Amino acid sequence: MRKLSLLKKWDSLSPYRKLIFGFLVAIFIGVILLKMPFSLRENQNITVLDSLFTIVSAICVTGLSVVDISQVFTSTGQLIILFFIQLGGLGVMTVSIIVFLLVGKKMSFETRELLKEERNSNSNGGITNFIKNLLLTVSLIEILGASILAYGFSRYYPLKKSIFYGLFHSVSAFCNAGFSLFTNNLEDFRYDKLISLTISFLIILGGIGFVTVNSLFIIKKKKLKNLSLTSKFALLITFFLLTFGTMLFLVFEYNNSSTLKGMNFVDKIINSFFQSVTLRTAGFNTVPLENIGPATVFISYIFMFIGASPGSTGGGIKTTTFGILIFYAFGVLKRKEYVEVFKRRIDWELINKALAIVIISLFYIIVVITILLSIESFSADKVIYEVISAFSTTGLSMGITASLGIISKFLIIITMFIGRLGPMTVALAFTNNKKSLVKYPKEDILIG
């Protein structure tokens, strides 16, 4: 009877709540694994809170860390973190469905709905083909990236260690996680073009979305004009943000002695490009961020908040949300009745959803920043940077993560979790999703 009761309760849950529950179960298992003796180096110990923070950061592909994972965890512990990075990058429900397919089980309609929510899709059709293409794409990219990075690291370390470093950083980069096995992240490789550019392109491929990546692989068979509107939009906004971000970082940090000053012009461009890429929810850095200029800090807020593309391993409000609202604003100025993109009309329901995502996200970020500013002694710019970085699952920090208090760490954990699942998913999990049938009289309100 109890089993039947539990099954009924489970069936009555919305897909949003089931998705949250799946992530919570995975996090609980991860916390236990990281606390085991085989995960920790000799004479090293971490609190349950630090273990929780690390696992949430891994499964939410963020990269913020309160401990130095290269010094605290054994190779086994680091592999556990890597597993949860991959789990978070692919998605808990996606991995569960892969297991279902491997053992020959059929997927129910409910399971398809869960995957639809996790991959931010409008359709639950073609799941099997999607999973196959996803596995093939991810495997090819990560293996290729690991091979190139292993060669790059072999110039500094023994072969066995280089292979491990190559694999770890390839998965971490493609999943936009930003975890590194080096104490100062990738700062020691700021002059290594092979490692910097390889990680940059892994981040880009992971951040533009699986559907877009698959479309790029078959671009010879398909004309560019036949790509989906989502893919076109993701590529357009990504190109714009990467180009604009590279130029701004180069200009603002050109003579900053803590970042670009002292490099030759080519290295300045590559490092500026790298930081522009990693601001798109990746979390790696080749230059120290503690002393970047105020202008760079400000543009970082914007780029992190926008984040990656839908259906990708990254966070943020998403490039397409940002793009739709830009086109919407121009449409209002031109007094257009509809929002038009690539000679296609965007549904008003989609625009309303984009506005809701931005408003909910901004409201949440403001609340968390306000709380942290009231209980922490750090400067406002560092606190704002930390919160937006956690929400967008970027994982970059201005050096305050490990020094945060218990309440602040809990808030950052919740922020990373909400950022990974998406503010709309979390909001819909705790609200009534039924459409209201009540229609009130229309009334005009003066605005602007």
C-alpha positions as CSV (number, residue, x, y, z in Angstrom):
1,M,0.0,0.0,0.0
2,R,2.8,2.4,0.9
3,K,4.5,1.7,-2.5
4,L,1.2,2.4,-4.3
5,S,0.8,5.6,-2.3
6,L,4.4,6.8,-3.2
7,L,3.9,5.9,-6.9
8,K,0.7,8.0,-6.9
9,K,2.5,10.9,-5.3
10,W,5.3,10.6,-7.8
11,D,2.9,10.5,-10.8
12,S,1.1,13.6,-9.5
13,L,4.3,15.6,-9.5
14,S,4.8,18.0,-12.4
15,P,7.8,17.3,-14.8
16,Y,9.5,20.4,-13.3
17,R,9.4,18.9,-9.8
18,K,10.6,15.5,-11.0
19,L,13.5,17.1,-12.7
20,I,14.5,19.0,-9.6
21,F,14.1,15.8,-7.6
22,G,16.4,13.9,-10.0
23,F,19.2,16.5,-9.6
24,L,18.8,16.5,-5.8
25,V,19.2,12.7,-5.6
26,A,22.3,12.9,-7.8
27,I,23.7,15.7,-5.5
28,F,23.0,13.6,-2.4
29,I,25.0,10.6,-3.8
30,G,27.8,12.9,-4.9
31,V,28.2,14.5,-1.5
32,I,28.6,11.1,0.1
33,L,31.1,9.9,-2.5
34,L,33.3,13.0,-2.0
35,K,33.4,12.5,1.8
36,M,34.7,8.9,1.4
37,P,38.4,8.3,2.3
38,F,39.2,7.2,-1.2
39,S,38.2,10.6,-2.5
40,L,40.5,12.6,-0.2
41,R,44.3,12.9,0.0
42,E,46.1,11.9,3.1
43,N,45.6,14.4,6.0
44,Q,42.9,16.2,4.0
45,N,39.3,16.6,5.1
46,I,36.4,18.7,4.0
47,T,33.1,19.6,5.7
48,V,29.8,18.4,4.4
49,L,29.0,21.9,3.3
50,D,32.3,22.0,1.2
51,S,31.5,18.6,-0.3
52,L,27.9,19.9,-1.1
53,F,29.3,23.0,-2.6
54,T,31.8,21.1,-4.8
55,I,29.2,18.6,-6.1
56,V,26.6,21.2,-6.8
57,S,29.2,23.3,-8.6
58,A,30.2,20.2,-10.6
59,I,26.7,18.9,-11.5
60,C,25.6,22.5,-12.3
61,V,28.7,22.8,-14.5
62,T,29.7,26.0,-12.7
63,G,33.3,25.7,-11.5
64,L,33.2,27.8,-8.4
65,S,35.1,26.0,-5.6
66,V,35.7,26.5,-1.9
67,V,38.7,24.1,-1.9
68,D,41.6,23.5,-4.2
69,I,40.5,20.3,-5.9
70,S,44.1,19.6,-7.2
71,Q,45.4,19.5,-3.6
72,V,42.4,18.1,-1.6
73,F,41.1,15.3,-3.7
74,T,42.8,12.1,-4.9
75,S,42.7,11.0,-8.6
76,T,39.6,9.0,-7.6
77,G,38.0,12.1,-6.1
78,Q,38.8,14.1,-9.2
79,L,37.3,11.4,-11.4
80,I,34.1,11.6,-9.3
81,I,34.0,15.3,-9.8
82,L,34.6,14.7,-13.5
83,F,31.7,12.2,-13.6
84,F,29.3,14.7,-12.1
85,I,30.5,17.4,-14.5
86,Q,29.7,15.1,-17.4
87,L,26.4,14.2,-15.7
88,G,25.5,17.9,-15.3
89,G,26.6,18.7,-18.9
90,L,24.5,16.0,-20.5
91,G,21.7,16.3,-17.9
92,V,20.5,13.9,-15.2
93,M,17.4,12.9,-17.1
94,T,19.4,12.5,-20.3
95,V,21.9,10.1,-18.7
96,S,19.0,8.2,-17.1
97,I,17.4,7.7,-20.5
98,I,20.7,6.6,-21.9
99,V,20.7,3.8,-19.3
100,F,17.1,3.0,-20.1
101,L,18.0,2.6,-23.8
102,L,21.1,0.5,-23.0
103,V,19.0,-2.1,-21.1
104,G,16.4,-2.1,-23.8
105,K,13.5,-0.4,-22.0
106,K,11.0,1.8,-23.7
107,M,10.4,5.4,-22.7
108,S,7.1,6.5,-21.4
109,F,5.4,9.7,-22.5
110,E,6.2,11.1,-19.0
111,T,9.9,10.3,-19.4
112,R,9.9,12.1,-22.8
113,E,8.3,15.1,-21.1
114,L,11.1,15.2,-18.5
115,L,13.8,15.2,-21.1
116,K,12.0,17.9,-23.1
117,E,12.1,20.1,-20.0
118,E,15.7,19.3,-19.3
119,R,17.0,20.1,-22.8
120,N,14.7,23.1,-23.1
121,S,12.9,21.8,-26.1
122,N,9.5,22.5,-27.5
123,S,9.0,18.9,-28.6
124,N,9.4,15.4,-27.0
125,G,9.6,13.6,-30.3
126,G,12.7,11.9,-31.8
127,I,14.2,11.2,-28.4
128,T,16.1,8.1,-29.4
129,N,17.7,9.8,-32.4
130,F,18.5,12.8,-30.3
131,I,20.2,10.7,-27.7
132,K,22.3,8.8,-30.3
133,N,23.4,12.0,-32.0
134,L,24.1,13.6,-28.6
135,L,26.3,10.7,-27.5
136,L,28.2,10.6,-30.8
137,T,28.7,14.3,-30.9
138,V,29.9,14.6,-27.3
139,S,32.2,11.6,-27.5
140,L,33.8,12.8,-30.7
141,I,34.4,16.3,-29.5
142,E,35.6,15.4,-26.0
143,I,38.0,12.7,-27.3
144,L,39.4,15.0,-29.9
145,G,39.8,17.7,-27.4
146,A,41.4,15.4,-24.8
147,S,43.9,14.2,-27.4
148,I,45.0,17.7,-28.4
149,L,45.2,18.8,-24.8
150,A,47.1,15.7,-23.8
151,Y,49.7,16.5,-26.4
152,G,49.8,20.1,-25.2
153,F,50.3,19.1,-21.5
154,S,52.9,16.5,-22.5
155,R,55.3,19.3,-23.1
156,Y,55.2,20.1,-19.4
157,Y,54.3,16.9,-17.6
158,P,54.8,13.1,-17.9
159,L,52.6,11.3,-20.4
160,K,50.3,9.5,-17.9
161,K,49.6,12.8,-16.1
162,S,49.2,14.6,-19.4
163,I,46.5,12.2,-20.6
164,F,44.6,12.6,-17.4
165,Y,44.9,16.4,-17.5
166,G,43.8,16.3,-21.2
167,L,40.7,14.2,-20.5
168,F,39.7,16.2,-17.4
169,H,40.1,19.6,-19.0
170,S,38.4,18.5,-22.3
171,V,35.3,17.4,-20.5
172,S,35.3,20.4,-18.1
173,A,35.7,22.8,-21.1
174,F,33.1,21.2,-23.3
175,C,30.6,21.0,-20.4
176,N,31.4,24.7,-19.7
177,A,32.3,23.7,-16.1
178,G,35.5,25.6,-15.6
179,F,37.0,23.1,-13.1
180,S,40.8,22.9,-13.4
181,L,43.4,20.6,-11.8
182,F,45.8,23.5,-11.4
183,T,45.8,25.8,-8.3
184,N,45.7,29.0,-10.4
185,N,43.4,27.6,-13.1
186,L,45.1,28.1,-16.5
187,E,47.2,31.1,-15.7
188,D,50.4,29.2,-16.2
189,F,49.3,28.5,-19.8
190,R,48.5,32.1,-20.9
191,Y,51.3,32.0,-23.5
192,D,50.4,28.5,-24.7
193,K,48.3,29.1,-27.8
194,L,47.5,25.4,-28.4
195,I,46.0,24.8,-25.0
196,S,44.3,28.2,-24.8
197,L,42.6,27.9,-28.2
198,T,41.7,24.2,-27.8
199,I,39.9,24.9,-24.6
200,S,38.3,28.1,-26.1
201,F,36.8,26.1,-29.0
202,L,35.6,23.3,-26.7
203,I,33.8,25.9,-24.6
204,I,32.2,27.4,-27.7
205,L,31.0,24.0,-29.1
206,G,29.6,23.1,-25.7
207,G,27.9,26.5,-25.3
208,I,26.1,26.8,-28.7
209,G,23.9,23.8,-28.1
210,F,23.9,20.2,-29.3
211,V,21.3,20.8,-32.1
212,T,23.4,23.7,-33.5
213,V,26.6,21.6,-33.3
214,N,25.0,18.7,-35.2
215,S,23.8,21.2,-37.8
216,L,27.3,22.5,-38.2
217,F,28.6,19.0,-38.8
218,I,26.2,18.5,-41.7
219,I,26.5,22.0,-43.1
220,K,27.9,20.7,-46.4
221,K,24.7,18.6,-46.9
222,K,22.4,21.4,-45.8
223,K,22.6,25.0,-46.9
224,L,23.0,27.6,-44.2
225,K,19.6,29.1,-45.0
226,N,18.0,25.7,-44.1
227,L,19.3,25.7,-40.5
228,S,16.7,26.1,-37.8
229,L,15.9,29.5,-36.6
230,T,17.3,28.6,-33.1
231,S,20.6,27.5,-34.7
232,K,20.9,30.7,-36.8
233,F,20.1,32.8,-33.8
234,A,22.5,31.0,-31.5
235,L,25.3,31.4,-34.0
236,L,24.6,35.0,-34.8
237,I,24.4,36.2,-31.1
238,T,27.4,34.0,-30.1
239,F,29.5,35.5,-32.9
240,F,28.5,39.0,-31.9
241,L,29.2,38.5,-28.2
242,L,32.6,36.8,-28.8
243,T,33.7,39.5,-31.2
244,F,32.5,42.3,-29.1
245,G,33.8,40.8,-25.8
246,T,37.3,40.2,-27.3
247,M,37.6,43.8,-28.4
248,L,36.3,45.2,-25.1
249,F,38.6,43.0,-23.0
250,L,41.6,43.9,-25.2
251,V,40.8,47.7,-25.0
252,F,40.0,47.8,-21.2
253,E,42.9,45.5,-20.1
254,Y,45.6,46.5,-22.7
255,N,47.8,48.4,-20.2
256,N,46.7,46.6,-17.0
257,S,49.9,45.2,-15.4
258,S,47.9,42.4,-13.7
259,T,46.4,41.0,-16.9
260,L,47.6,41.9,-20.5
261,K,50.4,44.4,-20.1
262,G,53.8,42.8,-21.0
263,M,52.4,40.4,-23.6
264,N,53.0,40.8,-27.3
265,F,50.0,41.8,-29.4
266,V,49.1,38.3,-30.6
267,D,49.1,37.0,-27.0
268,K,47.0,39.9,-25.9
269,I,44.4,39.0,-28.6
270,I,44.4,35.3,-27.7
271,N,44.0,36.0,-24.0
272,S,41.3,38.6,-24.7
273,F,39.5,36.0,-26.9
274,F,39.9,33.3,-24.2
275,Q,38.3,35.6,-21.5
276,S,35.5,36.6,-23.9
277,V,34.8,32.9,-24.5
278,T,35.0,31.8,-20.8
279,L,32.7,34.6,-19.7
280,R,30.0,32.7,-21.6
281,T,29.5,30.4,-18.6
282,A,32.8,28.4,-18.7
283,G,34.8,29.5,-15.7
284,F,38.4,29.1,-16.9
285,N,40.9,32.0,-16.7
286,T,44.4,32.6,-18.1
287,V,44.8,35.9,-16.4
288,P,44.2,36.8,-12.7
289,L,40.7,38.3,-12.3
290,E,41.2,39.9,-8.9
291,N,42.6,43.1,-10.3
292,I,40.7,43.5,-13.6
293,G,39.5,47.1,-14.3
294,P,36.1,48.4,-13.3
295,A,34.9,48.6,-17.0
296,T,35.9,45.0,-17.5
297,V,34.1,44.0,-14.3
298,F,30.9,45.7,-15.6
299,I,30.9,44.1,-19.0
300,S,31.6,40.8,-17.3
301,Y,28.3,41.1,-15.5
302,I,26.4,41.5,-18.8
303,F,28.2,38.7,-20.6
304,M,27.8,36.3,-17.8
305,F,24.1,37.2,-17.4
306,I,23.5,36.4,-21.1
307,G,25.3,33.1,-20.9
308,A,25.2,30.3,-23.5
309,S,22.7,29.1,-26.0
310,P,19.6,26.9,-25.3
311,G,20.1,23.1,-25.2
312,S,23.7,23.6,-24.3
313,T,25.9,22.8,-21.3
314,G,26.0,26.5,-20.3
315,G,23.7,28.7,-18.2
316,G,22.6,32.3,-18.2
317,I,19.3,33.6,-19.6
318,K,20.6,32.3,-23.0
319,T,21.7,34.0,-26.2
320,T,18.4,33.5,-27.9
321,T,16.5,35.2,-25.1
322,F,18.8,38.1,-25.3
323,G,18.5,38.2,-29.1
324,I,14.7,38.1,-29.1
325,L,14.5,41.0,-26.7
326,I,16.9,43.1,-28.7
327,F,14.8,42.5,-31.9
328,Y,11.7,43.2,-29.8
329,A,13.1,46.5,-28.7
330,F,14.0,47.5,-32.3
331,G,10.5,46.4,-33.4
332,V,8.9,48.6,-30.9
333,L,11.0,51.6,-32.0
334,K,10.0,50.9,-35.7
335,R,6.3,50.5,-34.6
336,K,6.2,46.9,-36.0
337,E,3.2,44.8,-35.1
338,Y,5.3,41.7,-34.8
339,V,8.9,40.8,-33.9
340,E,10.6,39.5,-37.1
341,V,13.9,37.5,-37.2
342,F,15.4,36.2,-40.4
343,K,12.1,36.8,-42.2
344,R,10.2,34.8,-39.6
345,R,7.6,36.1,-37.1
346,I,8.2,35.3,-33.4
347,D,5.2,34.3,-31.4
348,W,4.1,36.7,-28.7
349,E,4.0,33.9,-26.1
350,L,7.8,33.4,-26.7
351,I,8.5,37.1,-26.2
352,N,6.4,37.1,-23.0
353,K,8.4,34.1,-21.8
354,A,11.7,35.8,-22.6
355,L,10.6,38.9,-20.6
356,A,9.5,36.7,-17.7
357,I,12.9,34.9,-17.7
358,V,14.8,38.2,-17.5
359,I,12.6,39.7,-14.9
360,I,12.6,36.6,-12.6
361,S,16.4,36.3,-13.1
362,L,17.1,39.9,-12.2
363,F,14.8,39.9,-9.2
364,Y,16.4,36.8,-7.8
365,I,20.0,38.1,-8.4
366,I,19.1,41.4,-6.8
367,V,17.7,39.7,-3.7
368,V,20.8,37.4,-3.3
369,I,23.2,40.3,-3.8
370,T,21.4,42.4,-1.3
371,I,21.6,39.6,1.3
372,L,25.3,38.9,0.7
373,L,26.2,42.6,0.9
374,S,24.4,42.8,4.3
375,I,26.3,39.8,5.8
376,E,29.7,39.9,4.0
377,S,32.5,42.5,4.2
378,F,33.6,42.2,0.6
379,S,33.3,45.1,-1.9
380,A,30.1,45.3,-3.9
381,D,31.8,44.6,-7.3
382,K,33.2,41.3,-6.0
383,V,29.9,40.2,-4.5
384,I,27.9,41.1,-7.6
385,Y,30.5,39.2,-9.7
386,E,30.2,36.1,-7.5
387,V,26.4,36.0,-7.6
388,I,26.0,36.5,-11.3
389,S,28.8,34.0,-11.9
390,A,27.0,31.4,-9.8
391,F,23.6,32.2,-11.4
392,S,24.9,32.0,-14.9
393,T,27.0,28.9,-14.0
394,T,30.1,30.7,-15.2
395,G,32.3,29.8,-12.3
396,L,34.6,32.8,-12.5
397,S,35.5,34.5,-9.2
398,M,37.4,37.6,-8.0
399,G,38.9,35.4,-5.2
400,I,36.2,35.5,-2.5
401,T,34.5,32.0,-2.9
402,A,36.5,30.2,-0.2
403,S,36.2,33.1,2.3
404,L,32.4,33.2,2.2
405,G,30.4,32.5,5.3
406,I,28.1,29.5,5.8
407,I,24.9,31.4,4.9
408,S,26.6,32.9,1.8
409,K,27.8,29.5,0.7
410,F,24.3,28.1,1.0
411,L,22.9,31.0,-1.1
412,I,25.6,30.5,-3.8
413,I,24.7,26.7,-3.8
414,I,21.0,27.5,-4.3
415,T,21.9,30.1,-7.0
416,M,24.0,27.6,-8.9
417,F,21.2,25.1,-8.8
418,I,18.6,27.6,-10.0
419,G,21.0,28.8,-12.7
420,R,21.6,25.2,-14.0
421,L,17.9,24.2,-14.1
422,G,16.7,27.6,-15.3
423,P,14.7,30.2,-13.3
424,M,11.5,29.4,-15.2
425,T,11.8,25.7,-14.5
426,V,12.2,26.3,-10.8
427,A,9.5,28.9,-10.7
428,L,7.0,26.7,-12.5
429,A,7.8,23.8,-10.1
430,F,6.3,25.9,-7.3
431,T,3.4,27.5,-9.0
432,N,0.1,26.5,-10.5
433,N,0.6,25.8,-14.2
434,K,-3.0,25.9,-15.1
435,K,-4.1,28.6,-17.5
436,S,-6.6,31.1,-16.1
437,L,-9.9,31.2,-17.9
438,V,-10.8,34.6,-16.4
439,K,-10.5,37.5,-18.9
440,Y,-10.8,41.0,-17.4
441,P,-11.6,44.2,-19.3
442,K,-8.6,45.9,-21.0
443,E,-7.3,49.1,-19.6
444,D,-4.5,51.4,-20.7
445,I,-1.7,52.5,-18.3
446,L,0.7,55.3,-19.0
447,I,4.3,54.0,-19.1
448,G,7.7,55.4,-20.1
